[in-house]
Amino acid sequence: MKWLWTSADLIAAMHGRPVGPMPEGVTGISIDSRAISAGEAFFAIKGDRVDGHDFATLAAANGAALLVVSEAKLPALGRLTTPMIVVPDVLEALVDLGCAARDRTAARIVAVTGSVGKTTSKEMLRLALSPSGAVHASVASFNNHWGVPLTLARMPEDTDYGIFEIGMNHPGEIRPLVAMVRPHVALVTTIAAAHLGNFRDLEEISAAKAEIFEGVVPGGHAILNRDNAQYGALETAARAAGVANIHGFGADPAAEFRLIDYTGTPAGGVLRAFIGGHTLEVPMRAAGRHIAENAVAVLGAVHLAGGDLEKAMAGLVTLQPEKGRGRRHRLSHGAGWFTLIDESYNANPASMQAALALLRDSEPHDGGRRVALLGDMLEMGAFSAEAHAELASPLAEAGIKDVWLAGPEMAALVSALPEDVRKEYRQDADELAAFALEAVRPGDVLMVKSSNGIGFSRIVAALLDKYSPFPERERDT
């Protein structure tokens, strides 16, 4: 049996107290009692809404090899016979274990942050580096105060490349996370008006993202978006943090990792880039110039991490848009079909513009319409009304004449849209879903975009439930 951690190493890393007969080791780390696999350790983390200690019995019943629990909660778990490691604080114990995982590996570590594109870039890095060695990457968007240490703790000792997504929505949140990760390469995708309600301006957002440089190991690298207005501020911050090597990416002629050109299609495109002294041509199955731009940064990171660029290109070809992040569905409708673009996972002004450009470049079928289904962008604070109203401009630039909206903040956009735009407004996602189910026509392209908390994923789910996939054999070639 190959253990992720021996019990002795777990106890030592977390300074824990063993209770009961310890197994030799564990095969994994879990914080979800429902999804735990037999042989894994269950960490009973206390969150904002639930306390993992309340689910320790379920974790044990589902096969947990041992439980990591808080000293204060131990009396309430007296009837459990599953071995335990008792610690003062379970989340802090997970942090300690994550740091121990980082200490024991010789892996090259890449950390990704930015206002948009973090998760997609992380996934591209996973695909691009996998042909060059054993890759460990965070799942989903595990990029916060528990997701990062959990991802670290799950990293096998023999990993060749570790990829970590690091997020924040307040100043000071990246600093402790990057101190654990200690990357060799830190990639900042871009700076944009995300979480703007928690900051005064883009400069404050830039400064918060720049905390990632503080954890870069000596001799390490920073990769920055040369096309972004905050490039200079980020470069200055990286130098102040002691980062030895700073690299720009983008279409700017001064970019070291340069996007030469990009030819987009509704279902992908081809990018040409200059990386490490070589001109590369990479077919992409994920659409959008913003994806191509981040792919250039990813290829730069592969180059700096010592990966094989030729193999990385082949890996990128397999990238498929994830659920809520640009995934496309072609759905039957009567004798025809329509296209659904699912961008429902998150939204801010920058990602809205990228999604609208994606809709602009998607060709309707047989006289169909390009329809934007837009919901509120959260965490805009005092800037919210202005940020939502300003979406009228990218909608006009994209030539979108059919706009269906929901959410209290989107009311500002309703009044900002010109009279020639056919607009529908509903109070919430469920009301808009009911409308969309009846209003969609064959040939339409529907793009659904909102912050995750608005629930626009329910609109996507409703459309997928009512309309079946269009048979592959009947599709155009």
C-alpha positions as a Markdown table, in Angstrom:
| # | Residue | x | y | z |
|---|---|---|---|---|
| 1 | Met | 0.0 | 0.0 | 0.0 |
| 2 | Lys | 1.3 | 3.5 | -0.9 |
| 3 | Trp | 0.4 | 5.9 | 1.8 |
| 4 | Leu | -0.1 | 9.6 | 1.2 |
| 5 | Trp | 0.9 | 10.1 | 4.8 |
| 6 | Thr | 2.0 | 7.7 | 7.5 |
| 7 | Ser | 0.2 | 8.2 | 10.8 |
| 8 | Ala | 3.5 | 8.9 | 12.5 |
| 9 | Asp | 4.2 | 11.7 | 9.9 |
| 10 | Leu | 0.7 | 13.1 | 10.4 |
| 11 | Ile | 1.1 | 13.3 | 14.2 |
| 12 | Ala | 4.5 | 14.9 | 13.9 |
| 13 | Ala | 3.5 | 17.5 | 11.3 |
| 14 | Met | 0.4 | 18.5 | 13.2 |
| 15 | His | 1.9 | 18.2 | 16.7 |
| 16 | Gly | -1.2 | 16.1 | 17.5 |
| 17 | Arg | -2.1 | 13.6 | 20.2 |
| 18 | Pro | -3.1 | 10.1 | 19.0 |
| 19 | Val | -6.2 | 8.5 | 20.5 |
| 20 | Gly | -6.8 | 4.8 | 19.8 |
| 21 | Pro | -4.8 | 2.3 | 17.7 |
| 22 | Met | -3.4 | 4.2 | 14.8 |
| 23 | Pro | -3.5 | 2.8 | 11.2 |
| 24 | Glu | -0.1 | 2.6 | 9.5 |
| 25 | Gly | -1.1 | 5.5 | 7.2 |
| 26 | Val | -3.8 | 7.1 | 5.2 |
| 27 | Thr | -4.4 | 7.2 | 1.4 |
| 28 | Gly | -5.9 | 10.7 | 1.3 |
| 29 | Ile | -7.2 | 13.8 | 3.1 |
| 30 | Ser | -10.9 | 14.8 | 3.1 |
| 31 | Ile | -13.1 | 17.5 | 4.7 |
| 32 | Asp | -16.3 | 16.1 | 3.3 |
| 33 | Ser | -17.9 | 13.2 | 5.2 |
| 34 | Arg | -20.2 | 12.4 | 2.3 |
| 35 | Ala | -17.4 | 12.1 | -0.3 |
| 36 | Ile | -14.7 | 10.5 | 1.8 |
| 37 | Ser | -13.1 | 7.3 | 0.5 |
| 38 | Ala | -12.1 | 4.3 | 2.7 |
| 39 | Gly | -8.7 | 4.7 | 4.1 |
| 40 | Glu | -8.6 | 8.5 | 4.1 |
| 41 | Ala | -8.2 | 10.9 | 7.1 |
| 42 | Phe | -11.2 | 13.1 | 7.9 |
| 43 | Phe | -10.5 | 16.6 | 9.1 |
| 44 | Ala | -13.4 | 18.0 | 11.1 |
| 45 | Ile | -13.1 | 21.6 | 10.1 |
| 46 | Lys | -15.4 | 24.2 | 11.7 |
| 47 | Gly | -16.7 | 26.5 | 9.0 |
| 48 | Asp | -18.9 | 29.5 | 8.9 |
| 49 | Arg | -22.1 | 27.4 | 8.5 |
| 50 | Val | -21.3 | 23.9 | 9.6 |
| 51 | Asp | -18.9 | 22.2 | 12.0 |
| 52 | Gly | -17.2 | 19.0 | 10.7 |
| 53 | His | -17.3 | 17.5 | 14.1 |
| 54 | Asp | -21.1 | 17.1 | 13.6 |
| 55 | Phe | -20.3 | 14.8 | 10.7 |
| 56 | Ala | -17.5 | 12.7 | 12.3 |
| 57 | Thr | -19.8 | 9.7 | 12.8 |
| 58 | Leu | -20.8 | 9.8 | 9.1 |
| 59 | Ala | -17.2 | 10.1 | 8.1 |
| 60 | Ala | -16.3 | 7.0 | 10.2 |
| 61 | Ala | -19.3 | 5.1 | 8.8 |
| 62 | Asn | -18.1 | 5.9 | 5.2 |
| 63 | Gly | -14.7 | 4.4 | 5.8 |
| 64 | Ala | -12.5 | 7.1 | 7.4 |
| 65 | Ala | -9.3 | 5.5 | 8.6 |
| 66 | Leu | -8.8 | 8.2 | 11.2 |
| 67 | Leu | -10.3 | 11.5 | 12.4 |
| 68 | Val | -8.5 | 14.7 | 13.1 |
| 69 | Val | -10.6 | 16.5 | 15.7 |
| 70 | Ser | -10.4 | 19.4 | 18.1 |
| 71 | Glu | -9.5 | 18.9 | 21.8 |
| 72 | Ala | -12.6 | 20.9 | 22.8 |
| 73 | Lys | -14.9 | 18.6 | 20.8 |
| 74 | Leu | -13.4 | 15.3 | 22.0 |
| 75 | Pro | -15.9 | 14.7 | 24.9 |
| 76 | Ala | -18.8 | 14.8 | 22.4 |
| 77 | Leu | -17.1 | 12.1 | 20.3 |
| 78 | Gly | -16.6 | 9.6 | 23.1 |
| 79 | Arg | -18.6 | 6.8 | 21.5 |
| 80 | Leu | -16.6 | 6.7 | 18.3 |
| 81 | Thr | -14.1 | 3.9 | 18.1 |
| 82 | Thr | -12.3 | 5.3 | 15.0 |
| 83 | Pro | -8.7 | 6.3 | 15.7 |
| 84 | Met | -8.3 | 10.1 | 16.2 |
| 85 | Ile | -5.5 | 12.6 | 16.2 |
| 86 | Val | -6.5 | 15.4 | 18.6 |
| 87 | Val | -5.3 | 18.9 | 18.0 |
| 88 | Pro | -6.1 | 22.4 | 19.4 |
| 89 | Asp | -7.5 | 23.7 | 16.1 |
| 90 | Val | -8.3 | 21.5 | 13.1 |
| 91 | Leu | -7.9 | 24.1 | 10.4 |
| 92 | Glu | -4.5 | 25.1 | 11.9 |
| 93 | Ala | -3.5 | 21.5 | 11.9 |
| 94 | Leu | -4.4 | 21.3 | 8.2 |
| 95 | Val | -2.2 | 24.3 | 7.6 |
| 96 | Asp | 0.7 | 22.7 | 9.4 |
| 97 | Leu | 0.2 | 19.5 | 7.4 |
| 98 | Gly | 0.1 | 21.6 | 4.2 |
| 99 | Cys | 3.4 | 23.2 | 5.1 |
| 100 | Ala | 4.9 | 19.9 | 5.8 |
| 101 | Ala | 3.8 | 18.6 | 2.4 |
| 102 | Arg | 5.5 | 21.6 | 0.8 |
| 103 | Asp | 8.7 | 21.0 | 2.8 |
| 104 | Arg | 9.0 | 17.3 | 1.8 |
| 105 | Thr | 8.6 | 17.7 | -2.0 |
| 106 | Ala | 11.1 | 18.6 | -4.7 |
| 107 | Ala | 8.3 | 19.6 | -7.0 |
| 108 | Arg | 8.4 | 22.8 | -9.1 |
| 109 | Ile | 5.6 | 24.9 | -7.8 |
| 110 | Val | 3.4 | 27.3 | -9.9 |
| 111 | Ala | 0.9 | 29.6 | -8.2 |
| 112 | Val | -1.8 | 31.5 | -10.1 |
| 113 | Thr | -3.8 | 34.6 | -9.0 |
| 114 | Gly | -5.6 | 37.4 | -10.8 |
| 115 | Ser | -9.0 | 39.0 | -11.1 |
| 116 | Val | -10.2 | 36.6 | -13.8 |
| 117 | Gly | -8.9 | 33.5 | -15.4 |
| 118 | Lys | -7.4 | 31.8 | -12.4 |
| 119 | Thr | -9.2 | 28.5 | -12.6 |
| 120 | Thr | -9.0 | 28.1 | -16.3 |
| 121 | Ser | -5.2 | 29.0 | -16.2 |
| 122 | Lys | -4.7 | 26.4 | -13.4 |
| 123 | Glu | -6.5 | 23.8 | -15.5 |
| 124 | Met | -4.4 | 24.7 | -18.6 |
| 125 | Leu | -1.2 | 24.4 | -16.5 |
| 126 | Arg | -2.4 | 20.9 | -15.3 |
| 127 | Leu | -2.9 | 19.8 | -18.9 |
| 128 | Ala | 0.3 | 21.4 | -20.2 |
| 129 | Leu | 2.6 | 20.0 | -17.6 |
| 130 | Ser | 1.1 | 16.5 | -17.2 |
| 131 | Pro | 3.1 | 15.1 | -20.2 |
| 132 | Ser | 6.3 | 16.3 | -18.5 |
| 133 | Gly | 5.8 | 14.6 | -15.1 |
| 134 | Ala | 3.5 | 13.9 | -12.2 |
| 135 | Val | 1.2 | 16.9 | -11.6 |
| 136 | His | -0.7 | 17.8 | -8.5 |
| 137 | Ala | -3.3 | 20.6 | -8.9 |
| 138 | Ser | -6.1 | 22.1 | -6.9 |
| 139 | Val | -9.5 | 20.8 | -7.7 |
| 140 | Ala | -12.4 | 23.2 | -8.6 |
| 141 | Ser | -11.6 | 26.6 | -7.1 |
| 142 | Phe | -9.9 | 25.5 | -3.9 |
| 143 | Asn | -8.1 | 28.8 | -3.5 |
| 144 | Asn | -8.9 | 30.2 | -0.1 |
| 145 | His | -7.9 | 29.8 | 3.6 |
| 146 | Trp | -8.9 | 26.1 | 3.7 |
| 147 | Gly | -8.7 | 25.2 | 0.0 |
| 148 | Val | -5.0 | 26.0 | -0.3 |
| 149 | Pro | -3.8 | 24.1 | 2.7 |
| 150 | Leu | -6.1 | 21.2 | 1.8 |
| 151 | Thr | -4.6 | 21.1 | -1.7 |
| 152 | Leu | -1.1 | 21.2 | -0.2 |
| 153 | Ala | -1.8 | 18.4 | 2.3 |
| 154 | Arg | -3.1 | 16.2 | -0.6 |
| 155 | Met | 0.2 | 16.6 | -2.6 |
| 156 | Pro | 2.1 | 13.4 | -2.9 |
| 157 | Glu | 5.8 | 13.5 | -2.0 |
| 158 | Asp | 6.9 | 12.4 | -5.5 |
| 159 | Thr | 5.0 | 15.2 | -7.3 |
| 160 | Asp | 7.0 | 16.8 | -10.1 |
| 161 | Tyr | 4.8 | 19.9 | -10.6 |
| 162 | Gly | 2.5 | 21.5 | -8.1 |
| 163 | Ile | -0.1 | 24.0 | -9.4 |
| 164 | Phe | -2.0 | 26.2 | -6.9 |
| 165 | Glu | -4.8 | 28.7 | -7.4 |
| 166 | Ile | -4.7 | 31.5 | -4.9 |
| 167 | Gly | -7.7 | 33.8 | -4.5 |
| 168 | Met | -8.8 | 36.7 | -2.4 |
| 169 | Asn | -11.6 | 39.3 | -1.9 |
| 170 | His | -9.9 | 41.4 | 0.8 |
| 171 | Pro | -6.4 | 42.8 | 1.3 |
| 172 | Gly | -4.1 | 40.5 | 3.3 |
| 173 | Glu | -5.7 | 37.2 | 2.2 |
| 174 | Ile | -3.1 | 36.1 | -0.3 |
| 175 | Arg | -0.1 | 36.7 | 2.0 |
| 176 | Pro | -0.6 | 33.7 | 4.4 |
| 177 | Leu | -1.6 | 31.4 | 1.5 |
| 178 | Val | 1.5 | 32.1 | -0.6 |
| 179 | Ala | 3.7 | 31.7 | 2.5 |
| 180 | Met | 2.5 | 28.1 | 2.5 |
| 181 | Val | 2.8 | 27.5 | -1.2 |
| 182 | Arg | 6.2 | 29.1 | -1.8 |
| 183 | Pro | 6.1 | 29.0 | -5.6 |
| 184 | His | 8.9 | 28.9 | -8.0 |
| 185 | Val | 6.7 | 30.7 | -10.5 |
| 186 | Ala | 4.0 | 33.2 | -9.7 |
| 187 | Leu | 1.5 | 34.1 | -12.5 |
| 188 | Val | -0.9 | 37.0 | -12.3 |
| 189 | Thr | -3.4 | 36.7 | -15.1 |
| 190 | Thr | -4.8 | 40.3 | -15.0 |
| 191 | Ile | -6.1 | 43.0 | -12.7 |
| 192 | Ala | -9.7 | 44.0 | -13.2 |
| 193 | Ala | -12.7 | 45.3 | -11.2 |
| 194 | Ala | -13.5 | 42.1 | -9.3 |
| 195 | His | -14.5 | 42.4 | -5.6 |
| 196 | Leu | -14.4 | 46.2 | -6.2 |
| 197 | Gly | -16.8 | 46.7 | -3.3 |
| 198 | Asn | -14.0 | 45.7 | -0.9 |
| 199 | Phe | -11.4 | 48.1 | -2.4 |
| 200 | Arg | -11.2 | 51.8 | -3.3 |
| 201 | Asp | -9.9 | 51.3 | -6.8 |
| 202 | Leu | -7.9 | 49.0 | -9.1 |
| 203 | Glu | -4.6 | 50.1 | -7.5 |
| 204 | Glu | -5.7 | 48.6 | -4.2 |
| 205 | Ile | -6.7 | 45.4 | -6.0 |
| 206 | Ser | -3.3 | 45.3 | -7.7 |
| 207 | Ala | -1.6 | 45.8 | -4.4 |
| 208 | Ala | -3.5 | 42.9 | -2.9 |
| 209 | Lys | -2.7 | 40.6 | -5.8 |
| 210 | Ala | 0.9 | 41.6 | -5.5 |
| 211 | Glu | 1.1 | 39.9 | -2.1 |
| 212 | Ile | 1.8 | 36.7 | -4.1 |
| 213 | Phe | 5.3 | 37.9 | -4.8 |
| 214 | Glu | 6.2 | 37.8 | -1.1 |
| 215 | Gly | 6.2 | 34.0 | -1.2 |
| 216 | Val | 8.2 | 33.4 | -4.3 |
| 217 | Val | 11.3 | 31.3 | -3.5 |
| 218 | Pro | 14.8 | 32.8 | -4.0 |
| 219 | Gly | 15.7 | 32.8 | -7.7 |
| 220 | Gly | 12.0 | 32.4 | -8.6 |
| 221 | His | 9.9 | 34.0 | -11.3 |
| 222 | Ala | 6.9 | 36.3 | -11.8 |
| 223 | Ile | 4.8 | 36.3 | -14.9 |
| 224 | Leu | 2.8 | 39.5 | -15.4 |
| 225 | Asn | 0.2 | 40.7 | -18.0 |
| 226 | Arg | 2.1 | 43.2 | -20.1 |
| 227 | Asp | -1.2 | 44.4 | -21.7 |
| 228 | Asn | -2.8 | 45.4 | -18.4 |
| 229 | Ala | -2.6 | 48.9 | -17.1 |
| 230 | Gln | -1.3 | 47.6 | -13.7 |
| 231 | Tyr | 1.7 | 46.0 | -15.2 |
| 232 | Gly | 4.1 | 48.7 | -14.0 |
| 233 | Ala | 2.7 | 48.6 | -10.4 |
| 234 | Leu | 3.0 | 44.8 | -10.3 |
| 235 | Glu | 6.5 | 44.9 | -11.7 |
| 236 | Thr | 7.5 | 47.4 | -9.0 |
| 237 | Ala | 5.9 | 45.3 | -6.3 |
| 238 | Ala | 7.6 | 42.1 | -7.5 |
| 239 | Arg | 11.0 | 43.8 | -7.5 |
| 240 | Ala | 10.4 | 45.2 | -4.0 |
| 241 | Ala | 9.5 | 41.7 | -2.8 |
| 242 | Gly | 12.9 | 40.4 | -4.1 |
| 243 | Val | 11.6 | 38.4 | -7.1 |
| 244 | Ala | 14.7 | 37.8 | -9.2 |
| 245 | Asn | 13.1 | 37.2 | -12.6 |
| 246 | Ile | 10.1 | 39.2 | -14.0 |
| 247 | His | 8.5 | 38.3 | -17.3 |
| 248 | Gly | 5.7 | 39.9 | -19.3 |
| 249 | Phe | 3.1 | 38.1 | -21.4 |
| 250 | Gly | 0.6 | 39.4 | -23.9 |
| 251 | Ala | 0.3 | 41.1 | -27.3 |
| 252 | Asp | 2.6 | 44.0 | -26.3 |
| 253 | Pro | 5.7 | 43.9 | -28.4 |
| 254 | Ala | 7.8 | 44.2 | -25.3 |
| 255 | Ala | 6.3 | 41.0 | -23.8 |
| 256 | Glu | 8.8 | 38.2 | -23.4 |
| 257 | Phe | 6.0 | 35.6 | -23.8 |
| 258 | Arg | 4.2 | 37.2 | -26.7 |
| 259 | Leu | 0.8 | 36.5 | -28.4 |
| 260 | Ile | 1.6 | 37.0 | -32.1 |
| 261 | Asp | -1.9 | 36.5 | -33.3 |
| 262 | Tyr | -5.1 | 34.6 | -32.5 |
| 263 | Thr | -7.7 | 33.4 | -35.0 |
| 264 | Gly | -10.9 | 32.6 | -33.2 |
| 265 | Thr | -13.8 | 30.3 | -34.1 |
| 266 | Pro | -17.1 | 29.7 | -32.2 |
| 267 | Ala | -15.7 | 26.5 | -30.8 |
| 268 | Gly | -12.0 | 27.4 | -30.3 |
| 269 | Gly | -9.3 | 28.9 | -32.4 |
| 270 | Val | -5.6 | 28.9 | -33.2 |
| 271 | Leu | -3.0 | 31.0 | -31.4 |
| 272 | Arg | 0.6 | 31.8 | -32.4 |
| 273 | Ala | 3.0 | 32.7 | -29.7 |
| 274 | Phe | 6.7 | 33.4 | -29.2 |
| 275 | Ile | 7.9 | 31.5 | -26.1 |
| 276 | Gly | 11.5 | 30.7 | -25.1 |
| 277 | Gly | 12.9 | 31.7 | -28.5 |
| 278 | His | 10.4 | 29.6 | -30.5 |
| 279 | Thr | 7.3 | 30.5 | -32.4 |
| 280 | Leu | 4.5 | 28.1 | -31.5 |
| 281 | Glu | 1.1 | 27.4 | -33.2 |
| 282 | Val | -1.4 | 25.9 | -30.8 |
| 283 | Pro | -5.0 | 24.8 | -31.8 |
| 284 | Met | -7.5 | 25.5 | -29.0 |
| 285 | Arg | -10.8 | 23.8 | -28.3 |
| 286 | Ala | -11.8 | 26.5 | -25.8 |
| 287 | Ala | -13.0 | 29.7 | -27.5 |
| 288 | Gly | -12.1 | 33.3 | -26.7 |
| 289 | Arg | -9.1 | 35.6 | -27.1 |
| 290 | His | -9.0 | 35.9 | -23.3 |
| 291 | Ile | -8.3 | 32.1 | -23.1 |
| 292 | Ala | -5.6 | 32.5 | -25.8 |
| 293 | Glu | -3.9 | 35.2 | -23.8 |
| 294 | Asn | -3.8 | 33.1 | -20.6 |
| 295 | Ala | -2.6 | 30.1 | -22.7 |
| 296 | Val | 0.5 | 32.2 | -23.6 |
| 297 | Ala | 1.1 | 32.9 | -19.9 |
| 298 | Val | 0.7 | 29.2 | -19.2 |
| 299 | Leu | 3.2 | 28.2 | -21.9 |
| 300 | Gly | 5.6 | 30.8 | -20.4 |
| 301 | Ala | 5.2 | 29.2 | -17.0 |
| 302 | Val | 5.8 | 25.7 | -18.4 |
| 303 | His | 9.0 | 27.0 | -20.0 |
| 304 | Leu | 10.2 | 28.5 | -16.7 |
| 305 | Ala | 9.2 | 25.4 | -14.7 |
| 306 | Gly | 11.3 | 23.2 | -17.0 |
| 307 | Gly | 8.5 | 21.5 | -18.8 |
| 308 | Asp | 8.5 | 20.3 | -22.4 |
| 309 | Leu | 6.9 | 22.9 | -24.6 |
| 310 | Glu | 6.1 | 20.6 | -27.5 |
| 311 | Lys | 4.3 | 18.2 | -25.1 |
| 312 | Ala | 2.6 | 21.2 | -23.4 |
| 313 | Met | 1.1 | 22.3 | -26.7 |
| 314 | Ala | -0.4 | 18.8 | -27.2 |
| 315 | Gly | -1.8 | 19.0 | -23.7 |
| 316 | Leu | -3.4 | 22.4 | -24.2 |
| 317 | Val | -5.3 | 21.0 | -27.3 |
| 318 | Thr | -7.3 | 18.8 | -25.0 |
| 319 | Leu | -8.6 | 21.7 | -22.9 |
| 320 | Gln | -12.4 | 21.8 | -22.7 |
| 321 | Pro | -14.4 | 24.6 | -21.2 |
| 322 | Glu | -15.6 | 23.7 | -17.7 |
| 323 | Lys | -19.1 | 23.9 | -16.4 |
| 324 | Gly | -20.0 | 27.5 | -15.8 |
| 325 | Arg | -16.9 | 28.7 | -17.6 |
| 326 | Gly | -17.8 | 28.8 | -21.3 |
| 327 | Arg | -19.0 | 25.2 | -21.8 |
| 328 | Arg | -21.2 | 25.0 | -24.9 |
| 329 | His | -24.3 | 22.9 | -25.4 |
| 330 | Arg | -26.1 | 22.3 | -28.7 |
| 331 | Leu | -29.7 | 21.5 | -27.8 |
| 332 | Ser | -32.6 | 20.2 | -29.9 |
| 333 | His | -35.6 | 22.5 | -30.4 |
| 334 | Gly | -38.4 | 21.3 | -32.7 |
| 335 | Ala | -36.8 | 20.4 | -36.0 |
| 336 | Gly | -33.7 | 22.5 | -35.3 |
| 337 | Trp | -31.3 | 23.4 | -32.5 |
| 338 | Phe | -29.9 | 26.2 | -30.5 |
| 339 | Thr | -26.6 | 26.9 | -28.7 |
| 340 | Leu | -26.3 | 27.5 | -25.0 |
| 341 | Ile | -23.0 | 29.0 | -23.7 |
| 342 | Asp | -22.7 | 28.4 | -19.9 |
| 343 | Glu | -20.8 | 31.3 | -18.3 |
| 344 | Ser | -22.8 | 31.1 | -15.1 |
| 345 | Tyr | -20.0 | 30.5 | -12.6 |
| 346 | Asn | -18.8 | 34.1 | -12.0 |
| 347 | Ala | -18.9 | 37.6 | -13.3 |
| 348 | Asn | -17.2 | 41.0 | -13.0 |
| 349 | Pro | -16.9 | 43.8 | -15.6 |
| 350 | Ala | -13.8 | 42.2 | -17.3 |
| 351 | Ser | -15.2 | 38.7 | -17.5 |
| 352 | Met | -18.6 | 40.1 | -18.8 |
| 353 | Gln | -16.8 | 41.9 | -21.6 |
| 354 | Ala | -14.9 | 38.6 | -22.5 |
| 355 | Ala | -18.1 | 36.6 | -22.5 |
| 356 | Leu | -19.9 | 39.2 | -24.7 |
| 357 | Ala | -17.1 | 39.0 | -27.1 |
| 358 | Leu | -17.5 | 35.3 | -27.1 |
| 359 | Leu | -21.2 | 35.7 | -27.9 |
| 360 | Arg | -20.4 | 38.3 | -30.6 |
| 361 | Asp | -18.2 | 35.7 | -32.4 |
| 362 | Ser | -20.8 | 32.9 | -32.1 |
| 363 | Glu | -22.8 | 32.6 | -35.3 |
| 364 | Pro | -26.6 | 32.0 | -34.9 |
| 365 | His | -28.2 | 29.4 | -37.1 |
| 366 | Asp | -31.0 | 29.8 | -39.6 |
| 367 | Gly | -31.9 | 33.4 | -38.6 |
| 368 | Gly | -31.5 | 32.9 | -34.9 |
| 369 | Arg | -30.6 | 35.6 | -32.4 |
| 370 | Arg | -27.6 | 36.3 | -30.2 |
| 371 | Val | -29.1 | 36.6 | -26.7 |
| 372 | Ala | -27.3 | 37.7 | -23.6 |
| 373 | Leu | -28.8 | 36.4 | -20.3 |
| 374 | Leu | -27.1 | 38.5 | -17.7 |
| 375 | Gly | -27.4 | 38.6 | -13.9 |
| 376 | Asp | -25.9 | 40.7 | -11.1 |
| 377 | Met | -22.2 | 41.0 | -10.6 |
| 378 | Leu | -21.7 | 40.7 | -6.9 |
| 379 | Glu | -19.2 | 42.5 | -4.6 |
| 380 | Met | -19.2 | 45.8 | -6.6 |
| 381 | Gly | -20.2 | 47.8 | -3.5 |
| 382 | Ala | -20.7 | 51.5 | -4.1 |
| 383 | Phe | -19.6 | 51.0 | -7.8 |
| 384 | Ser | -22.4 | 48.6 | -8.5 |
| 385 | Ala | -25.0 | 50.7 | -10.3 |
| 386 | Glu | -22.3 | 52.3 | -12.5 |
| 387 | Ala | -20.6 | 49.0 | -13.3 |
| 388 | His | -23.9 | 47.4 | -14.3 |
| 389 | Ala | -25.0 | 50.4 | -16.4 |
| 390 | Glu | -21.6 | 50.5 | -18.2 |
| 391 | Leu | -22.3 | 47.0 | -19.6 |
| 392 | Ala | -24.4 | 48.8 | -22.2 |
| 393 | Ser | -21.2 | 49.8 | -24.0 |
| 394 | Pro | -19.7 | 46.3 | -24.6 |
| 395 | Leu | -23.2 | 45.0 | -25.5 |
| 396 | Ala | -23.4 | 47.7 | -28.2 |
| 397 | Glu | -19.9 | 47.0 | -29.4 |
| 398 | Ala | -20.8 | 43.3 | -29.7 |
| 399 | Gly | -24.0 | 44.1 | -31.6 |
| 400 | Ile | -26.2 | 42.3 | -29.1 |
| 401 | Lys | -29.8 | 43.3 | -29.7 |
| 402 | Asp | -31.5 | 40.8 | -27.4 |
| 403 | Val | -30.8 | 41.1 | -23.7 |
| 404 | Trp | -32.6 | 39.2 | -20.9 |
| 405 | Leu | -31.8 | 40.4 | -17.4 |
| 406 | Ala | -32.5 | 39.4 | -13.8 |
| 407 | Gly | -31.4 | 40.6 | -10.4 |
| 408 | Pro | -31.8 | 43.9 | -8.5 |
| 409 | Glu | -28.4 | 45.3 | -9.6 |
| 410 | Met | -29.2 | 44.6 | -13.3 |
| 411 | Ala | -32.1 | 47.1 | -13.1 |
| 412 | Ala | -29.4 | 49.8 | -13.7 |
| 413 | Leu | -28.6 | 48.2 | -17.1 |
| 414 | Val | -32.2 | 48.1 | -18.1 |
| 415 | Ser | -32.5 | 51.9 | -18.1 |
| 416 | Ala | -29.0 | 52.3 | -19.8 |
| 417 | Leu | -29.8 | 50.1 | -22.8 |
| 418 | Pro | -30.9 | 52.0 | -26.0 |
| 419 | Glu | -34.4 | 51.7 | -27.3 |
| 420 | Asp | -33.4 | 49.5 | -30.2 |
| 421 | Val | -32.4 | 46.7 | -27.9 |
| 422 | Arg | -35.1 | 44.1 | -27.2 |
| 423 | Lys | -34.8 | 43.7 | -23.4 |
| 424 | Glu | -36.6 | 41.5 | -20.9 |
| 425 | Tyr | -36.2 | 42.0 | -17.1 |
| 426 | Arg | -37.2 | 39.7 | -14.3 |
| 427 | Gln | -36.7 | 39.9 | -10.6 |
| 428 | Asp | -34.6 | 36.7 | -10.2 |
| 429 | Ala | -33.1 | 33.8 | -11.9 |
| 430 | Asp | -36.1 | 31.5 | -11.5 |
| 431 | Glu | -38.4 | 34.0 | -13.2 |
| 432 | Leu | -36.0 | 34.5 | -16.0 |
| 433 | Ala | -35.6 | 30.8 | -16.4 |
| 434 | Ala | -39.3 | 30.4 | -16.8 |
| 435 | Phe | -39.2 | 33.1 | -19.5 |
| 436 | Ala | -36.2 | 31.7 | -21.3 |
| 437 | Leu | -37.6 | 28.2 | -21.5 |
| 438 | Glu | -40.5 | 29.5 | -23.6 |
| 439 | Ala | -38.8 | 32.4 | -25.5 |
| 440 | Val | -35.7 | 30.5 | -26.9 |
| 441 | Arg | -36.0 | 29.8 | -30.6 |
| 442 | Pro | -34.3 | 27.4 | -33.0 |
| 443 | Gly | -31.1 | 28.9 | -34.3 |
| 444 | Asp | -30.5 | 31.1 | -31.2 |
| 445 | Val | -27.2 | 31.5 | -29.4 |
| 446 | Leu | -27.9 | 32.0 | -25.6 |
| 447 | Met | -25.0 | 33.1 | -23.4 |
| 448 | Val | -25.8 | 32.9 | -19.6 |
| 449 | Lys | -23.5 | 35.0 | -17.4 |
| 450 | Ser | -23.7 | 36.2 | -13.7 |
| 451 | Ser | -22.0 | 35.9 | -10.4 |
| 452 | Asn | -22.4 | 32.4 | -8.9 |
| 453 | Gly | -24.5 | 33.6 | -6.0 |
| 454 | Ile | -27.3 | 34.9 | -8.2 |
| 455 | Gly | -28.2 | 31.3 | -9.2 |
| 456 | Phe | -28.1 | 31.6 | -13.0 |
| 457 | Ser | -26.8 | 28.0 | -13.0 |
| 458 | Arg | -30.5 | 27.1 | -12.5 |
| 459 | Ile | -31.3 | 28.8 | -15.8 |
| 460 | Val | -28.7 | 26.5 | -17.5 |
| 461 | Ala | -30.0 | 23.5 | -15.6 |
| 462 | Ala | -33.6 | 24.3 | -16.7 |
| 463 | Leu | -32.7 | 24.6 | -20.3 |
| 464 | Leu | -30.6 | 21.4 | -20.2 |
| 465 | Asp | -33.6 | 19.6 | -18.5 |
| 466 | Lys | -36.2 | 20.7 | -21.1 |
| 467 | Tyr | -34.1 | 20.5 | -24.3 |
| 468 | Ser | -32.1 | 17.4 | -25.1 |
| 469 | Pro | -28.7 | 17.4 | -26.7 |
| 470 | Phe | -28.8 | 17.7 | -30.5 |
| 471 | Pro | -27.8 | 14.4 | -32.0 |
| 472 | Glu | -24.2 | 14.4 | -33.2 |
| 473 | Arg | -25.0 | 12.6 | -36.4 |
| 474 | Glu | -27.4 | 15.4 | -37.4 |
| 475 | Arg | -24.9 | 18.2 | -36.8 |
| 476 | Asp | -23.3 | 20.3 | -39.4 |
| 477 | Thr | -19.8 | 19.3 | -40.4 |
